[in-house]
Amino acid sequence: MLDDLYAHLAAVGTADEAVPLVAAIERLWLYTGSDTIDVLMERVLKAVAEQKLELAEKLADTVIELAPGYAEGWNRRALVAYLRDDPEGALNALRQALALEPNHFKALDGVAQVMRQSGERKAALRAYQKLMDVHPFWDGGAEALETLKREVEGQGI
């Protein structure tokens, strides 16, 4: 089902058409079938919102221990690492999320941002290109892609 939704998302003509597809994809990302994982995922976000990042990290680690094949768990772990100023930890978690769900557009955006901030413009450019292939109406994606293209490839004559 996700593959079909991603295919439709990649082919939409407007941002408005993308909205219900993105919502459906995100609902599927969150589905685990486990009440325990669902509660832990909610608590990760609550801890992040309350700036309790050490707690959020422990909760995210527990999600990953219980469900290592759950891409959104890795994505949440990446968020916590990023907020704790651990770009390497964030990137490792994002790579795990993408290994499990290669079209995870939020993880692709995370990779692009981390790579860009670390000065790895070519890698950031590749991540943004993939992101825009998956979700052509990602907020700010087209602008970031064009800026990085100029920075990496230079200005045309």
ABEGO torsion letter per residue (X at the ends): XAAAAAAAAAABABAAAAAAAAAAAAAAAABAGBAAAAAAAAAAAAAAAAGBAAAAAAAAAAAAAABAABAAAAAAAAAAAAAAGBAAAAAAAAAAAAAABAABAAAAAAAAAAAAAAGBAAAAAAAAAAAAAABAABBGAAAAAAAAAAAAAEBBX
